Amino acid sequence: MTPGRLRRMRLAGFLRKEALQIRRDPSSIALALVMPIVLLFLFGYGVSLDAENVPVAIVMEHPSPQAREVAARLELSPNFAPEFTTSMEEARHWLEIRRVDAILRMAADFSADPGAGGNAAVQVILHGTDANRARLIQGYLRGVLQKWIEVRRARGEPAAVLPVEIASRIWFNEGASSRNFLVPGLITLIMTLIGTLLTALVVAREWERGTMEAILVTPLRRLELMLGKILPYYVLGMGGMALSVGVGVTLFGVPFRGSWVLLVALASIFLLASLGFGLMVSAATRIQFVAAQISIVAGYLPALMLSGLIFDLESPPRAIQILSYLVPARYFVDISHTLFMAGNVWEVLLPNAAALAAMAAVFLTLAYRRITKRLES
């Protein structure tokens, strides 16, 4: 039997099975109702293109009245959540570990009289891994400072003669290229697709084709059965990751400043978490269509929308932010962005790796418990 004919036979059998399954399996109808609700929830509450409560470090080398006035405007703005320090080194550390997304530094001569030839120096440093977010924050900061200048002009103060000069610098993504932000994140989505969607079908496919009964009478143990299902997709997932990284670095010119060994090790942990989730779904449902839909709704869509790759996670409601911590892709997006554009920043890598390891252990344990050597669930 040729592969083409075999595929056609499987498709015909699958279509016939689905037509019968929709009528007798309530879970198919539930998915048809639950999935639109989940999508509406994600799009209605989880997606926001506005940057709100952006953490900004304010460095005041001399707390003059003018500097305090600018800081007060940032505090009153809904776009910013300022954190104050007098140390530029501390602010740089906050920026490196992503505690803040920008630094606004007002030098000691900020209070100099512009009308007398003095300088009102302001330095803005942005975390540029997300180029679009960096541009947005830069625009917001310019708006706050421009408003402060206009108020001074209205009061007849020296800013009307010599406005504040802003000196901006972007770290980690000097060219402010969104490609440098998207390509590392897309690796996460590719690995999620391979690890979750494909693995979600492996056990269910055996039950649907009737071949699981033959496997049950073999001497294979549950652990051996589980490893036999996971290892091929682990190799496939790591191959897809290697190909994506190679294309991103060579073809798109995305910088890679971290350790290749760390990338492979942490990608392996993330892939094991995805494989464990997909295998758990597959073993629990035993139906390919249901397993695929669950893996898309509970695995791939959250990775796309709640990982921080497409949409900023600082802006949605608090409930959505808490929900995003249950998504493994959120942690690996942070890892990939850090390794590619910032390097081996352990304060970012270690907590995310620990979270992924915990999720991998939970999902693999649940998958092992769901895989059974009996005909009954």
C-alpha positions as CSV (number, residue, x, y, z in Angstrom):
1,M,0.0,0.0,0.0
2,T,1.5,3.3,-1.1
3,P,1.9,6.2,1.5
4,G,-0.5,8.4,-0.5
5,R,-3.3,5.8,-0.5
6,L,-2.7,5.1,3.2
7,R,-3.1,8.8,4.0
8,R,-6.3,9.0,2.0
9,M,-7.7,6.0,3.9
10,R,-6.8,7.5,7.2
11,L,-8.4,10.8,6.2
12,A,-11.6,9.1,5.1
13,G,-11.7,7.1,8.3
14,F,-11.0,10.2,10.4
15,L,-13.8,12.2,8.7
16,R,-16.3,9.4,9.2
17,K,-15.2,9.0,12.8
18,E,-15.6,12.7,13.5
19,A,-19.1,12.8,12.0
20,L,-20.1,10.0,14.4
21,Q,-18.1,11.4,17.3
22,I,-19.8,14.8,17.2
23,R,-23.2,13.1,17.7
24,R,-22.2,10.7,20.5
25,D,-19.4,12.6,22.3
26,P,-20.4,15.6,24.4
27,S,-16.8,16.8,24.6
28,S,-16.8,17.8,20.9
29,I,-19.9,20.0,21.5
30,A,-18.3,21.4,24.6
31,L,-15.2,22.3,22.7
32,A,-17.3,24.1,20.1
33,L,-18.8,26.2,22.8
34,V,-15.9,26.6,25.2
35,M,-13.2,27.5,22.6
36,P,-15.0,30.7,21.3
37,I,-15.5,31.8,24.9
38,V,-11.8,31.3,25.6
39,L,-10.8,33.2,22.5
40,L,-13.2,36.1,23.3
41,F,-11.7,36.2,26.8
42,L,-8.2,36.3,25.5
43,F,-8.8,38.9,22.9
44,G,-11.2,41.0,24.9
45,Y,-9.1,41.2,28.1
46,G,-5.7,39.9,27.4
47,V,-4.7,42.0,24.4
48,S,-3.7,45.6,24.9
49,L,-1.5,47.7,22.6
50,D,-1.1,50.4,25.1
51,A,1.8,50.6,27.5
52,E,0.6,51.2,31.0
53,N,2.4,51.2,34.3
54,V,5.7,51.0,32.6
55,P,8.5,50.7,35.3
56,V,10.9,53.5,35.0
57,A,14.0,54.2,37.1
58,I,14.3,58.0,37.9
59,V,17.8,59.0,38.8
60,M,18.0,62.4,40.4
61,E,21.6,63.4,41.1
62,H,20.4,66.6,42.7
63,P,16.8,66.7,44.0
64,S,16.1,70.2,42.8
65,P,12.6,71.7,42.5
66,Q,12.7,71.3,38.8
67,A,13.8,67.6,39.0
68,R,11.1,66.9,41.6
69,E,8.5,68.5,39.3
70,V,9.4,66.3,36.4
71,A,9.3,63.2,38.7
72,A,5.9,64.3,40.0
73,R,4.6,64.4,36.4
74,L,5.8,60.8,35.8
75,E,4.1,59.7,39.0
76,L,0.8,61.2,37.9
77,S,0.9,59.7,34.5
78,P,-1.0,56.4,34.1
79,N,1.7,55.2,31.6
80,F,4.5,55.0,34.2
81,A,5.3,53.4,37.5
82,P,8.5,55.2,38.6
83,E,11.1,53.9,41.0
84,F,13.5,56.4,42.5
85,T,17.2,56.0,43.1
86,T,20.2,58.3,43.4
87,S,22.6,55.7,42.0
88,M,23.1,55.3,38.3
89,E,24.7,51.9,38.8
90,E,21.7,50.6,40.7
91,A,19.4,51.9,37.9
92,R,21.6,50.1,35.3
93,H,21.3,46.9,37.3
94,W,17.5,47.3,37.4
95,L,17.4,47.7,33.6
96,E,19.6,44.6,33.1
97,I,17.4,42.3,35.1
98,R,14.2,43.9,33.6
99,R,13.0,45.4,36.9
100,V,12.6,48.6,34.9
101,D,12.2,49.2,31.1
102,A,13.8,52.7,31.1
103,I,16.0,55.0,33.0
104,L,15.4,58.8,33.2
105,R,18.5,60.5,34.5
106,M,18.4,64.1,35.6
107,A,22.0,65.2,36.0
108,A,23.3,67.4,38.8
109,D,23.1,70.5,36.6
110,F,19.5,69.9,35.7
111,S,18.5,72.9,37.8
112,A,20.9,75.2,36.0
113,D,19.1,78.3,34.6
114,P,18.6,77.8,30.8
115,G,18.1,81.5,30.4
116,A,21.6,82.2,31.7
117,G,23.2,79.7,29.4
118,G,23.0,76.7,31.7
119,N,22.1,73.1,30.6
120,A,19.1,71.2,31.7
121,A,20.5,67.7,30.8
122,V,18.2,64.7,30.7
123,Q,19.3,61.2,29.7
124,V,16.9,58.5,28.7
125,I,18.1,54.9,28.5
126,L,15.7,52.3,27.1
127,H,15.6,48.5,27.3
128,G,15.5,47.8,23.5
129,T,14.8,44.0,23.3
130,D,11.3,44.9,22.3
131,A,11.9,47.7,19.8
132,N,8.2,48.7,19.4
133,R,7.8,49.0,23.2
134,A,11.0,51.0,23.5
135,R,9.8,53.5,20.9
136,L,6.5,53.8,22.7
137,I,8.1,54.4,26.0
138,Q,10.5,57.0,24.4
139,G,7.5,58.8,23.0
140,Y,5.7,58.8,26.3
141,L,8.8,60.2,28.1
142,R,9.2,62.9,25.4
143,G,5.5,63.8,25.9
144,V,5.9,64.2,29.7
145,L,9.0,66.4,29.3
146,Q,7.5,68.5,26.5
147,K,4.4,69.1,28.7
148,W,6.7,70.2,31.5
149,I,8.4,72.6,29.1
150,E,5.1,74.0,28.0
151,V,4.0,74.7,31.5
152,R,7.3,76.5,32.3
153,R,6.8,78.6,29.2
154,A,3.3,79.4,30.2
155,R,4.6,80.6,33.6
156,G,7.2,82.7,31.8
157,E,10.2,80.6,33.1
158,P,13.5,80.2,31.2
159,A,12.4,77.0,29.5
160,A,10.8,79.2,26.9
161,V,14.2,80.3,25.8
162,L,16.2,77.0,25.9
163,P,14.2,73.8,26.1
164,V,15.4,70.6,27.7
165,E,17.6,68.5,25.5
166,I,17.0,64.7,25.6
167,A,19.9,62.4,25.0
168,S,18.5,58.9,24.3
169,R,20.3,55.5,24.1
170,I,18.9,52.1,23.5
171,W,20.5,49.0,25.1
172,F,20.7,45.4,23.9
173,N,19.0,46.2,20.6
174,E,20.9,49.2,19.4
175,G,19.3,49.4,16.0
176,A,15.8,49.2,17.5
177,S,15.0,46.4,15.1
178,S,11.8,44.5,15.8
179,R,13.2,41.5,13.9
180,N,15.8,41.0,16.7
181,F,12.9,40.8,19.1
182,L,10.5,38.6,17.1
183,V,12.9,35.9,15.8
184,P,14.0,34.6,19.2
185,G,10.4,34.6,20.3
186,L,9.2,32.7,17.2
187,I,11.6,29.9,18.2
188,T,9.4,29.5,21.3
189,L,6.2,29.3,19.2
190,I,7.8,26.7,16.8
191,M,8.9,24.5,19.7
192,T,5.5,24.9,21.3
193,L,3.8,23.8,18.1
194,I,6.0,20.7,17.7
195,G,6.0,19.8,21.4
196,T,2.4,20.3,22.2
197,L,0.3,19.9,19.1
198,L,2.1,16.9,17.5
199,T,2.6,15.0,20.8
200,A,-1.0,15.5,21.7
201,L,-1.9,13.1,18.9
202,V,0.5,10.3,19.5
203,V,-1.4,8.2,22.1
204,A,-4.8,9.3,20.8
205,R,-3.8,8.1,17.4
206,E,-3.0,4.7,18.7
207,W,-6.4,4.4,20.3
208,E,-8.3,5.6,17.2
209,R,-6.4,3.2,14.9
210,G,-6.9,0.3,17.2
211,T,-3.2,-0.4,17.5
212,M,-3.0,0.4,21.2
213,E,-4.5,-3.1,22.0
214,A,-1.5,-4.6,20.2
215,I,0.9,-2.5,22.2
216,L,-0.8,-3.4,25.5
217,V,0.0,-7.1,25.1
218,T,3.7,-6.4,24.6
219,P,6.2,-6.5,27.4
220,L,6.7,-2.7,27.3
221,R,6.3,-0.9,30.6
222,R,4.6,2.5,31.0
223,L,7.9,4.3,31.3
224,E,9.3,2.7,28.1
225,L,6.1,3.5,26.3
226,M,6.3,7.1,27.5
227,L,9.9,7.5,26.4
228,G,9.2,5.9,23.0
229,K,6.5,8.5,22.4
230,I,8.6,11.5,23.7
231,L,12.1,11.0,22.4
232,P,11.3,11.2,18.6
233,Y,9.5,14.4,19.1
234,Y,12.3,15.7,21.4
235,V,14.7,15.2,18.5
236,L,12.3,16.8,16.1
237,G,11.8,19.8,18.3
238,M,15.5,20.4,19.0
239,G,16.1,20.0,15.3
240,G,13.5,22.7,14.6
241,M,15.1,24.9,17.2
242,A,18.5,24.5,15.8
243,L,17.2,25.3,12.3
244,S,15.4,28.4,13.5
245,V,18.4,29.7,15.4
246,G,20.7,29.1,12.4
247,V,18.3,30.9,10.0
248,G,17.8,33.8,12.5
249,V,21.5,34.3,13.1
250,T,22.8,33.8,9.6
251,L,20.0,35.0,7.3
252,F,18.4,37.7,9.5
253,G,21.5,38.8,11.3
254,V,20.0,38.5,14.8
255,P,22.8,38.8,17.4
256,F,23.4,36.0,19.8
257,R,25.4,37.2,22.9
258,G,24.8,34.3,25.3
259,S,26.0,30.7,25.7
260,W,25.1,28.1,23.1
261,V,25.3,25.4,25.7
262,L,22.9,27.3,27.9
263,L,20.5,27.7,25.0
264,V,20.4,24.0,24.3
265,A,20.0,23.1,27.9
266,L,17.2,25.6,28.6
267,A,15.5,24.8,25.3
268,S,15.5,21.1,26.3
269,I,13.8,21.9,29.6
270,F,11.2,24.0,27.8
271,L,10.6,21.3,25.2
272,L,10.2,18.6,27.8
273,A,7.5,20.8,29.5
274,S,5.7,21.1,26.1
275,L,6.1,17.4,25.3
276,G,4.8,16.5,28.8
277,F,1.7,18.7,28.3
278,G,0.9,17.3,24.9
279,L,1.4,13.7,26.0
280,M,-0.8,14.3,29.0
281,V,-3.6,15.7,26.8
282,S,-3.2,12.8,24.3
283,A,-3.3,10.1,27.0
284,A,-6.3,11.7,28.7
285,T,-8.6,12.2,25.6
286,R,-7.8,9.2,23.3
287,I,-9.4,11.2,20.4
288,Q,-7.3,13.0,17.9
289,F,-9.6,15.8,17.1
290,V,-10.3,16.6,20.8
291,A,-6.6,16.3,21.7
292,A,-5.7,18.7,18.9
293,Q,-8.3,21.3,19.9
294,I,-7.3,21.2,23.5
295,S,-3.6,21.5,22.6
296,I,-4.4,24.6,20.5
297,V,-6.6,26.3,23.0
298,A,-4.7,25.4,26.2
299,G,-1.2,25.2,24.7
300,Y,-0.5,27.1,21.5
301,L,-2.8,30.1,21.8
302,P,-1.6,31.0,25.3
303,A,1.9,30.7,24.1
304,L,1.1,33.1,21.3
305,M,-0.9,35.6,23.3
306,L,0.3,35.3,26.9
307,S,4.0,34.9,26.5
308,G,4.9,38.5,26.1
309,L,6.0,38.0,22.5
310,I,3.2,39.7,20.7
311,F,1.5,41.7,23.4
312,D,3.0,43.5,26.5
313,L,2.1,41.6,29.7
314,E,2.3,44.8,31.9
315,S,-0.8,46.3,30.4
316,P,-3.6,43.6,30.8
317,P,-5.6,43.3,34.0
318,R,-4.0,41.7,37.0
319,A,-5.9,38.4,36.5
320,I,-4.5,38.0,33.0
321,Q,-1.0,38.7,34.2
322,I,-1.3,36.0,36.9
323,L,-2.7,33.6,34.3
324,S,0.3,34.2,32.1
325,Y,2.6,32.6,34.8
326,L,1.0,29.3,34.0
327,V,2.2,29.4,30.4
328,P,5.6,27.8,29.9
329,A,6.3,29.9,26.8
330,R,6.4,33.1,28.9
331,Y,9.5,31.9,30.7
332,F,11.3,30.7,27.5
333,V,10.5,33.9,25.7
334,D,12.4,35.7,28.5
335,I,15.2,33.2,28.3
336,S,15.6,33.4,24.5
337,H,15.4,37.3,24.4
338,T,18.0,37.4,27.2
339,L,20.4,35.0,25.6
340,F,20.2,36.5,22.2
341,M,20.4,40.2,23.0
342,A,21.7,40.6,26.6
343,G,23.9,37.5,27.2
344,N,24.1,35.3,30.2
345,V,22.1,37.3,32.8
346,W,21.8,34.7,35.5
347,E,19.2,36.7,37.5
348,V,16.9,36.3,34.5
349,L,17.8,32.8,33.3
350,L,17.8,30.9,36.6
351,P,14.3,31.8,37.9
352,N,12.8,31.1,34.4
353,A,14.7,27.8,34.2
354,A,13.5,26.8,37.6
355,A,9.9,27.6,36.6
356,L,10.2,25.6,33.4
357,A,11.8,22.6,35.3
358,A,8.9,22.6,37.7
359,M,6.3,22.6,34.9
360,A,8.2,19.9,33.0
361,A,8.2,17.7,36.1
362,V,4.5,18.3,36.7
363,F,3.4,17.6,33.2
364,L,5.6,14.5,32.7
365,T,4.3,13.1,36.0
366,L,0.7,13.7,35.0
367,A,1.4,12.2,31.5
368,Y,2.9,9.1,33.1
369,R,-0.1,8.6,35.4
370,R,-2.5,8.9,32.5
371,I,-0.7,6.4,30.2
372,T,-2.1,3.1,31.1
373,K,-1.4,-0.5,30.1
374,R,-5.1,-1.3,30.5
375,L,-8.0,-0.9,28.1
376,E,-10.0,1.0,30.7
377,S,-9.0,4.6,31.5
